[in-house]
Amino acid sequence: MITKRIIPCLDVKDGRVVKGVNFEKLGDVASPVELAQYYSSCGADELVFYDITASAEGRKLFTDILTETASKVFIPLTVGGGINTVADFDRVLKCGADKVSVNSGAIRNPDLVGEAAKIYGDQCVVISADVKRVDGVFRVFAKGGRENTGMEAVSWIKRCVDNGAGEVVLNSIDTDGVKKGFDLEMLDAVCNAVSVPVIASGGAGCIDDFITLFKSLPKVDAGLAASIFHFGEVKISDLKKKMAENGIPARL
């Protein structure tokens, strides 16, 4: 069986890792370089690095901090924020990223996913979708969750995968930072629509939330979280031990 991945997420703003609730009320956590080093050494399977205000501020991703972070990490690193062109993919990959995550840039230019996949391969292109329920419908949001695109989320994600995205990060705005568990309904809808790896993001509050995720939705490939790891509420080694005890394959 393929092992389930545990992925800490570094949301970076002004060169610092921050964390909020429902994409708002952002508070300072730590240096991304120090935090990345810590996670790389304590059992994380991958890392995600988001420059969370790049798109909203209309600028390119901070490459100096990314380069320093990537140099200290020895696990796969996915990077996103302000990715709008194939040149942005190239720049971020040259800084040390293994995969590039795109959200607002793909919304503005749906051809971007396919163009990047042709050059760098499907495995390098990650579609990151910020999704929220609006009148009972899953809607895609842009610019770090600030702007409702009006697009239905599952069909949008499927379109991106059909165009060449090799992985999906599904960020539920409804459960982000709430710590009441992953958005199983939303994840199930996406997993049933695509055949590429799906990463669950938003809502983890304890070890049991990951157990519930992987037991309820075997198609989910990975669980991503931020604050519970940042603040020491859950240790990755303890989480993986509990996964193994529950018959969930993990890299120990």
Secondary structure as GFF3:
##gff-version 3
##sequence-region A 1 252
A	DSSP	beta_strand	5	13	.	.	.	ID=ss1
A	DSSP	beta_strand	16	21	.	.	.	ID=ss2
A	DSSP	beta_strand	24	30	.	.	.	ID=ss3
A	DSSP	alpha_helix	32	41	.	.	.	ID=ss4
A	DSSP	beta_strand	47	51	.	.	.	ID=ss5
A	DSSP	alpha_helix	63	71	.	.	.	ID=ss6
A	DSSP	beta_strand	77	80	.	.	.	ID=ss7
A	DSSP	alpha_helix	86	94	.	.	.	ID=ss8
A	DSSP	beta_strand	99	102	.	.	.	ID=ss9
A	DSSP	alpha_helix	104	108	.	.	.	ID=ss10
A	DSSP	alpha_helix	111	120	.	.	.	ID=ss11
A	DSSP	three_ten_helix	122	124	.	.	.	ID=ss12
A	DSSP	beta_strand	125	134	.	.	.	ID=ss13
A	DSSP	beta_strand	137	142	.	.	.	ID=ss14
A	DSSP	beta_strand	147	152	.	.	.	ID=ss15
A	DSSP	alpha_helix	153	163	.	.	.	ID=ss16
A	DSSP	beta_strand	167	172	.	.	.	ID=ss17
A	DSSP	alpha_helix	184	191	.	.	.	ID=ss18
A	DSSP	beta_strand	198	201	.	.	.	ID=ss19
A	DSSP	alpha_helix	207	216	.	.	.	ID=ss20
A	DSSP	beta_strand	222	225	.	.	.	ID=ss21
A	DSSP	alpha_helix	227	230	.	.	.	ID=ss22
A	DSSP	alpha_helix	236	245	.	.	.	ID=ss23
###
